[in-house]
């Protein structure tokens, strides 16, 4: 059920978000920064039903709240987000592939925005300086954030029709 570190694109994405926080990009993207409700630790960033914390990512879905717990490298499903970033005992584990697919569109939209706002050199520079644990998952991250060819074709065709 846990995500294999070499194949887990969130290893890279969390490190990138950490760098982006320092540069002010999460707030510029429209994320609302709030203090951690547990009274300690890093802030929480919210946008459109998605929550980001240094140790977790969560997103509201039709099935409940999907949570990625970074230390465990696992996804869970909760009834609500009232306990986050702490994980309650009744959290139901879900598969890594399911979780990654569910959060992919948010991350892709964010990465497209970063490329537009900061330019490609910003991300390229960060990717060259990934820590070893994240470096191992770089290829998985690059594949994961790349829009599918079908989506690229549809986007191209819409641009020509419009």
GIZI-V791693 format. One record per run of one state. SS is the DSSP state (2 for helix, 1 for strand, 0 for the rest). FROM is the first residue (numbers start at 0). TO is the last residue. If there is no record, write none. Layout:
# GIZI-V791693
ss:SS from:FROM to:TO
ss:SS from:FROM to:TO
This chain:
# GIZI-V791693
ss:0 from:0 to:3
ss:2 from:4 to:6
ss:0 from:7 to:7
ss:2 from:8 to:22
ss:0 from:23 to:23
ss:2 from:24 to:27
ss:0 from:28 to:30
ss:1 from:31 to:33
ss:0 from:34 to:42
ss:1 from:43 to:46
ss:0 from:47 to:48
ss:1 from:49 to:52
ss:0 from:53 to:54
ss:1 from:55 to:60
ss:0 from:61 to:62
ss:1 from:63 to:68
ss:0 from:69 to:72
ss:1 from:73 to:77
ss:0 from:78 to:90
ss:1 from:91 to:93
ss:0 from:94 to:94
ss:2 from:95 to:117
ss:0 from:118 to:118
ss:2 from:119 to:127
ss:0 from:128 to:130
ss:2 from:131 to:134
ss:0 from:135 to:136
ss:2 from:137 to:144
ss:0 from:145 to:147
ss:2 from:148 to:160
ss:0 from:161 to:161
